[in-house]
Amino acid sequence: MENIKVVFFDADNTLIDHKECERQALVYLFNNMEVEYKEEYQNIFSPLDRELWDSIAHGTCTVSKEDIPQYRFKKFFEVLDIKYDNFYEANKLFQDGLSNSSALLNNAEEIVKYLYDKGYKLYVVTNGLVRLQKPRIMNSRISEFISDILVSEEVGAYKPDPKIFNILLDRIKMNTNNVIMIGDSLEKDIQGAKNANIKSIWYNYKNKKNETSILPDYEISNLLDVKDIL
């Protein structure tokens, strides 16, 4: 693919180990609450948190999007029967812990360094909050290889909206046919790339069957398989 000069990466579950970062954030939260943390707590928090955010997307949530960060801890502590009612502080502590975590997925460092050494310019394009997303990349072992990080919050556009891709393309003065996107989400990363007329690689690490109409240009189950494409 001689025309490809730039690689856009998703962050969570593509380069960053979201599950481990979340675990570290929960440990940080409970340590600051001076409450003993138990590993099974993440198995309660993760689906509860995901269900709330998904309910916003499906229009079924009973609270506002702005209230979810605090509301999730209200529900979480109710399940655990923990008497702690400063949900704003709980969310702040959790986000502080999350922003200071920088766990990478297996092979993330190797493939990023490989692409960098091959001469590709590397960027991260991610949904989320700047204060949570940027530090985790910048404090990780791959930061020296990443040219820039664009977070949806700072541009007011979320993948799969092509606007977030177009803003970065304009910023780096690059044509769409010179760029390829690597991400784990068909709906956000791959559809977003298609919307912006960018080639895509679906990182299907769970080996899920694609039951959507979204078709990536390439599909891999191991990040190192990118070497066979680029």
C-alpha positions as CSV (number, residue, x, y, z in Angstrom):
1,M,0.0,0.0,0.0
2,E,2.5,2.5,-1.2
3,N,0.0,5.4,-1.2
4,I,-0.6,5.1,2.6
5,K,1.5,7.6,4.5
6,V,-0.6,8.1,7.7
7,V,-2.2,5.7,10.2
8,F,-5.1,6.8,12.4
9,F,-5.5,4.6,15.6
10,D,-8.4,4.3,17.9
11,A,-7.4,4.3,21.6
12,D,-9.4,2.1,23.9
13,N,-9.3,-1.6,23.0
14,T,-7.1,-0.9,20.1
15,L,-3.9,0.5,21.7
16,I,-5.0,1.0,25.3
17,D,-6.2,-1.8,27.5
18,H,-9.5,-0.3,28.7
19,K,-10.3,-3.1,31.1
20,E,-7.0,-2.8,33.0
21,C,-7.2,1.1,33.0
22,E,-10.7,0.8,34.4
23,R,-9.5,-1.6,37.1
24,Q,-6.7,0.7,38.1
25,A,-9.1,3.6,38.3
26,L,-11.5,1.6,40.6
27,V,-8.6,0.7,42.8
28,Y,-7.6,4.3,43.0
29,L,-11.2,5.3,43.9
30,F,-11.6,2.8,46.7
31,N,-8.2,3.5,48.1
32,N,-9.1,7.2,48.4
33,M,-12.5,6.3,49.9
34,E,-10.6,4.1,52.4
35,V,-12.8,1.2,51.5
36,E,-11.4,-2.3,50.7
37,Y,-11.4,-3.0,47.0
38,K,-12.4,-6.4,45.7
39,E,-11.6,-7.6,42.2
40,E,-15.2,-8.7,41.6
41,Y,-16.3,-5.1,41.9
42,Q,-15.2,-4.4,38.3
43,N,-17.5,-7.2,37.1
44,I,-20.4,-5.2,38.6
45,F,-19.3,-1.7,37.6
46,S,-18.4,-2.4,33.9
47,P,-21.8,-3.7,32.7
48,L,-23.7,-1.1,34.8
49,D,-21.6,1.7,33.3
50,R,-21.9,0.3,29.8
51,E,-25.6,-0.2,30.0
52,L,-26.2,3.4,31.1
53,W,-24.1,4.9,28.3
54,D,-25.8,2.5,25.8
55,S,-29.2,3.6,27.0
56,I,-28.4,7.2,26.1
57,A,-27.6,6.0,22.5
58,H,-30.9,4.1,22.4
59,G,-32.9,6.9,23.9
60,T,-34.0,4.8,26.9
61,C,-32.1,6.4,29.7
62,T,-34.0,7.9,32.6
63,V,-31.3,10.4,33.5
64,S,-29.5,13.0,31.4
65,K,-26.2,12.3,29.7
66,E,-24.6,14.9,31.9
67,D,-25.8,13.1,35.1
68,I,-24.6,9.6,34.1
69,P,-21.0,10.1,35.5
70,Q,-22.4,10.6,39.0
71,Y,-25.5,8.4,38.7
72,R,-23.5,5.4,37.8
73,F,-21.7,5.6,41.2
74,K,-25.0,6.0,43.0
75,K,-26.3,2.7,41.4
76,F,-22.9,1.0,41.9
77,F,-22.7,1.8,45.6
78,E,-26.3,0.8,46.1
79,V,-25.5,-2.7,44.7
80,L,-22.4,-2.9,46.9
81,D,-24.3,-1.5,49.9
82,I,-21.6,1.1,50.4
83,K,-22.6,4.2,52.4
84,Y,-20.9,6.9,50.4
85,D,-23.1,9.6,48.9
86,N,-20.6,12.1,47.4
87,F,-21.1,10.7,43.9
88,Y,-19.5,13.8,42.3
89,E,-16.3,13.1,44.3
90,A,-16.5,9.4,43.5
91,N,-16.6,10.2,39.8
92,K,-13.8,12.7,40.1
93,L,-11.6,10.2,41.9
94,F,-12.4,7.5,39.3
95,Q,-11.6,9.9,36.4
96,D,-8.3,10.9,38.1
97,G,-7.4,7.3,38.4
98,L,-8.3,6.6,34.8
99,S,-6.4,9.6,33.4
100,N,-3.3,8.3,35.3
101,S,-3.5,4.8,33.9
102,S,-1.6,3.9,30.8
103,A,-1.9,0.1,30.3
104,L,-1.3,-0.9,26.7
105,L,-2.7,-3.9,24.9
106,N,-0.5,-6.8,23.9
107,N,1.6,-6.0,20.8
108,A,0.5,-2.3,20.8
109,E,4.0,-1.0,21.5
110,E,5.6,-3.3,19.0
111,I,3.2,-2.5,16.1
112,V,3.4,1.3,16.8
113,K,7.2,1.2,16.8
114,Y,7.2,-0.9,13.6
115,L,5.0,1.5,11.7
116,Y,7.0,4.5,13.0
117,D,10.2,2.9,11.9
118,K,8.7,2.3,8.5
119,G,8.1,6.0,8.1
120,Y,4.3,6.2,8.7
121,K,3.0,9.2,10.6
122,L,0.8,8.0,13.5
123,Y,-2.2,9.7,15.1
124,V,-4.8,8.7,17.6
125,V,-8.5,9.6,16.9
126,T,-10.7,8.8,19.8
127,N,-14.1,9.5,21.4
128,G,-14.2,10.7,24.9
129,L,-12.9,13.4,27.2
130,V,-9.6,15.2,26.7
131,R,-8.5,14.9,30.3
132,L,-9.1,11.1,30.2
133,Q,-7.8,10.2,26.8
134,K,-4.8,12.3,26.1
135,P,-2.8,11.6,29.3
136,R,-3.2,7.8,28.9
137,I,-1.5,8.0,25.5
138,M,1.0,10.7,26.5
139,N,2.1,8.8,29.6
140,S,2.5,5.5,27.9
141,R,5.5,3.9,26.2
142,I,4.1,4.7,22.7
143,S,3.9,8.5,23.2
144,E,7.1,9.2,21.4
145,F,5.8,7.6,18.3
146,I,2.5,9.4,18.1
147,S,2.4,12.7,16.3
148,D,-0.9,14.0,17.7
149,I,-4.1,12.9,19.5
150,L,-7.5,14.2,18.5
151,V,-10.3,13.7,21.1
152,S,-14.0,14.1,20.2
153,E,-14.7,16.5,23.0
154,E,-12.3,19.1,21.7
155,V,-13.9,19.2,18.2
156,G,-17.5,18.5,19.1
157,A,-17.7,15.5,16.8
158,Y,-17.8,11.8,17.7
159,K,-16.9,8.8,15.6
160,P,-18.6,7.8,13.2
161,D,-19.1,11.4,12.3
162,P,-16.7,12.1,9.5
163,K,-16.1,15.6,10.9
164,I,-13.6,14.4,13.4
165,F,-11.6,12.7,10.7
166,N,-11.8,15.7,8.3
167,I,-10.6,18.1,11.0
168,L,-7.5,16.0,11.5
169,L,-7.0,15.5,7.7
170,D,-7.1,19.3,7.3
171,R,-4.8,19.8,10.2
172,I,-2.1,17.5,8.8
173,K,-2.7,18.5,5.1
174,M,-3.3,14.9,4.0
175,N,-5.6,13.4,1.4
176,T,-8.0,10.6,2.3
177,N,-6.3,8.1,0.0
178,N,-3.1,8.5,2.0
179,V,-4.7,7.4,5.3
180,I,-5.8,4.2,6.9
181,M,-7.8,3.8,10.2
182,I,-7.2,1.0,12.7
183,G,-9.9,0.4,15.3
184,D,-11.9,-2.3,17.1
185,S,-15.4,-0.8,16.7
186,L,-17.3,-1.5,13.4
187,E,-19.9,1.1,14.3
188,K,-17.5,3.9,15.3
189,D,-14.1,3.3,13.8
190,I,-14.8,1.4,10.6
191,Q,-18.1,3.2,9.7
192,G,-16.5,6.5,10.6
193,A,-13.6,5.8,8.3
194,K,-16.0,4.9,5.5
195,N,-18.0,8.1,6.1
196,A,-14.7,10.0,5.7
197,N,-13.7,8.0,2.6
198,I,-10.7,6.5,4.5
199,K,-9.5,2.9,4.2
200,S,-9.9,0.8,7.4
201,I,-8.6,-2.2,9.3
202,W,-10.9,-3.8,11.8
203,Y,-9.1,-5.0,14.8
204,N,-11.4,-7.9,15.7
205,Y,-9.5,-9.3,18.7
206,K,-12.6,-11.1,20.0
207,N,-13.1,-12.8,16.6
208,K,-16.7,-11.7,16.5
209,K,-18.8,-12.5,13.5
210,N,-19.6,-9.4,11.5
211,E,-23.4,-9.3,11.4
212,T,-23.6,-5.7,10.2
213,S,-23.5,-4.2,6.7
214,I,-20.3,-2.4,7.7
215,L,-17.4,-3.9,5.7
216,P,-13.8,-3.0,6.6
217,D,-11.1,-3.0,3.9
218,Y,-9.1,-5.4,6.1
219,E,-9.7,-7.5,9.2
220,I,-7.1,-8.7,11.7
221,S,-7.3,-10.5,15.1
222,N,-3.8,-9.6,16.2
223,L,-2.2,-6.2,16.0
224,L,0.9,-7.7,14.6
225,D,-1.1,-8.8,11.5
226,V,-0.9,-5.1,10.4
227,K,2.6,-6.0,9.3
228,D,1.1,-8.0,6.5
229,I,-0.9,-5.0,5.3
230,L,1.5,-2.1,5.8
